[in-house]
């Protein structure tokens, strides 16, 4: 029924626009229908995933609203990553609950090929990359990190999915998706 009402409205608009040419009427229907489906898709995505907001030109925060981290921003420089050029990331998140130990799963795909599917101990990563230690208490956490991009990356789209959880109860910390074209 949710889908039927907008379609009937669109058909009614087509009928009342009889003064328009056939091409204009078809364009009107296509514009209405495409907007309707985009709205439905956006609603479904936010219902299924909670958040769905853009962090920068390549990353989206698709965490659930009850996740432990509330990601405020992730800045990336350069905005469009390039081969052989280091990427500088700065991020700010708010930790809603204490984290004693946590794990992140990172998947990287190139088309249908999975290039990486690995779990990382986030406490070890904090210690080795940011000189911080677990536990992480409630409150803001900000960090900056540089990532080297190899020069031998093949051209095309790469999809990254990172999901992190607290080890003690497996409650999700957050989830980020990224799409990068080299």
C-alpha positions as CSV (number, residue, x, y, z in Angstrom):
1,X,0.0,0.0,0.0
2,X,2.9,2.4,0.7
3,X,4.1,1.9,-2.9
4,X,0.6,2.0,-4.4
5,X,-0.4,5.5,-3.1
6,X,2.5,7.4,-4.6
7,X,2.1,5.6,-7.9
8,X,-1.6,6.5,-8.1
9,X,-0.7,10.1,-7.2
10,X,1.8,10.1,-10.1
11,X,-0.7,8.7,-12.5
12,X,-3.2,11.3,-11.4
13,X,-0.6,14.0,-12.0
14,X,0.0,12.6,-15.5
15,X,-3.7,12.8,-16.3
16,X,-4.1,16.4,-15.0
17,X,-1.0,17.4,-17.1
18,X,-2.8,16.7,-20.3
19,X,-1.6,20.1,-21.7
20,X,2.0,18.9,-21.7
21,X,3.6,17.0,-24.5
22,X,4.0,13.3,-24.3
23,X,7.7,13.6,-23.7
24,X,7.2,16.1,-20.9
25,X,4.6,13.8,-19.3
26,X,6.9,10.8,-19.5
27,X,9.7,12.9,-18.0
28,X,7.4,14.0,-15.2
29,X,6.5,10.4,-14.4
30,X,10.1,9.3,-14.4
31,X,11.1,12.1,-12.1
32,X,8.3,11.4,-9.7
33,X,9.0,7.7,-9.7
34,X,12.7,8.0,-9.3
35,X,12.3,10.4,-6.4
36,X,9.8,8.0,-4.8
37,X,12.1,5.0,-5.0
38,X,15.1,7.0,-3.7
39,X,13.0,8.1,-0.7
40,X,11.9,4.5,-0.1
41,X,15.5,3.3,-0.4
42,X,16.8,5.9,2.0
43,X,14.0,5.0,4.5
44,X,14.8,1.3,4.2
45,X,18.5,1.9,4.7
46,X,18.0,4.0,7.8
47,X,15.5,1.5,9.2
48,X,17.9,-1.4,8.6
49,X,21.2,0.2,9.5
50,X,20.4,3.1,11.8
51,X,22.7,5.8,10.7
52,X,23.7,6.3,7.1
53,X,25.7,9.6,6.9
54,X,28.6,10.6,4.7
55,X,31.8,11.2,6.6
56,X,33.8,12.3,3.6
57,X,33.8,11.8,-0.2
58,X,34.8,8.1,0.2
59,X,33.4,7.0,3.6
60,X,30.0,6.4,5.1
61,X,29.1,5.7,8.7
62,X,26.5,2.9,8.7
63,X,26.6,2.2,12.4
64,X,23.5,1.4,14.4
65,X,22.2,4.3,16.6
66,X,22.9,2.2,19.8
67,X,26.5,1.4,18.9
68,X,29.2,2.3,21.4
69,X,30.9,4.9,19.2
70,X,29.3,8.0,17.8
71,X,31.5,8.9,14.9
72,X,31.6,12.7,14.5
73,X,33.9,13.0,11.6
74,X,36.7,11.3,9.6
75,X,38.7,13.7,7.4
76,X,40.8,12.3,4.7
77,X,43.7,14.2,2.8
78,X,43.8,14.0,-0.1
79,X,40.1,13.6,-0.5
80,X,40.6,11.4,-3.6
81,X,43.3,8.8,-2.7
82,X,46.0,8.3,-5.3
83,X,48.6,5.6,-5.9
84,X,51.9,6.1,-4.1
85,X,50.5,9.0,-2.1
86,X,50.1,8.7,1.6
87,X,46.7,9.4,3.1
88,X,46.3,11.4,6.3
89,X,43.2,10.6,8.3
90,X,41.9,12.6,11.3
91,X,38.9,11.4,13.2
92,X,36.7,12.3,16.2
93,X,34.3,9.9,17.9
94,X,32.4,9.9,21.2
95,X,32.8,6.7,23.2
96,X,29.4,6.0,25.0
97,X,30.6,3.1,27.1
98,X,34.0,1.9,28.4
99,X,35.9,-0.4,26.1
100,X,38.3,-2.8,27.8
101,X,39.2,-4.8,24.7
102,X,37.9,-4.7,21.1
103,X,38.3,-6.3,17.7
104,X,37.7,-4.9,14.2
105,X,37.1,-6.9,11.0
106,X,38.3,-5.2,7.8
107,X,37.3,-6.5,4.4
108,X,38.6,-5.1,1.2
109,X,37.1,-6.1,-2.2
110,X,38.2,-5.4,-5.7
111,X,35.1,-6.1,-7.7
112,X,34.1,-9.6,-6.7
113,X,37.5,-10.6,-5.4
114,X,38.2,-10.4,-1.6
115,X,41.7,-9.0,-1.2
116,X,41.6,-8.8,2.6
117,X,39.3,-10.2,5.3
118,X,41.2,-9.9,8.6
119,X,40.5,-9.2,12.3
120,X,42.6,-6.7,14.1
121,X,43.1,-6.3,17.9
122,X,42.1,-2.6,18.3
123,X,44.0,-2.3,21.6
124,X,47.2,-3.4,19.9
125,X,46.5,-1.0,17.0
126,X,46.0,1.8,19.5
127,X,49.2,1.0,21.2
128,X,51.4,0.6,18.1
129,X,49.9,3.4,15.9
130,X,48.6,6.0,18.3
131,X,50.6,5.4,21.5
132,X,47.4,4.9,23.5
133,X,46.3,1.9,25.6
134,X,43.1,0.2,26.5
135,X,40.8,0.5,28.3
136,X,39.2,3.4,26.5
137,X,36.9,5.3,28.8
138,X,33.6,7.1,28.0
139,X,34.2,10.5,26.3
140,X,35.7,12.0,23.1
141,X,38.5,10.2,21.3
142,X,40.4,11.9,18.6
143,X,43.3,10.5,16.5
144,X,45.3,11.2,13.4
145,X,47.1,8.5,11.3
146,X,49.0,8.3,8.1
147,X,48.4,5.4,5.7
148,X,50.8,4.5,2.9
149,X,49.1,3.7,-0.4
150,X,51.2,1.4,-2.6
151,X,51.9,2.3,-6.2
152,X,51.0,-1.1,-7.7
153,X,47.3,-0.9,-7.1
154,X,45.3,-1.9,-10.2
155,X,42.8,0.6,-11.7
156,X,39.2,0.2,-10.6
157,X,36.9,0.4,-7.6
158,X,37.8,-0.9,-4.2
159,X,35.2,-1.4,-1.5
160,X,36.1,-1.4,2.2
161,X,33.9,-2.5,5.1
162,X,35.1,-2.1,8.7
163,X,33.1,-3.4,11.6
164,X,34.3,-3.2,15.2
165,X,32.9,-4.8,18.4
166,X,33.7,-4.9,22.1
167,X,35.2,-8.4,23.0
168,X,33.5,-8.8,26.4
169,X,29.9,-8.8,25.0
170,X,30.4,-8.5,21.2
171,X,28.4,-5.2,21.2
172,X,29.1,-3.3,18.0
173,X,31.3,-0.3,18.3
174,X,30.6,1.0,14.8
175,X,30.6,0.2,11.1
176,X,32.1,2.2,8.2
177,X,31.9,1.6,4.4
178,X,34.3,3.1,1.9
179,X,34.4,3.1,-1.9
180,X,37.6,4.3,-3.6
181,X,38.5,4.4,-7.3
182,X,42.1,4.2,-8.3
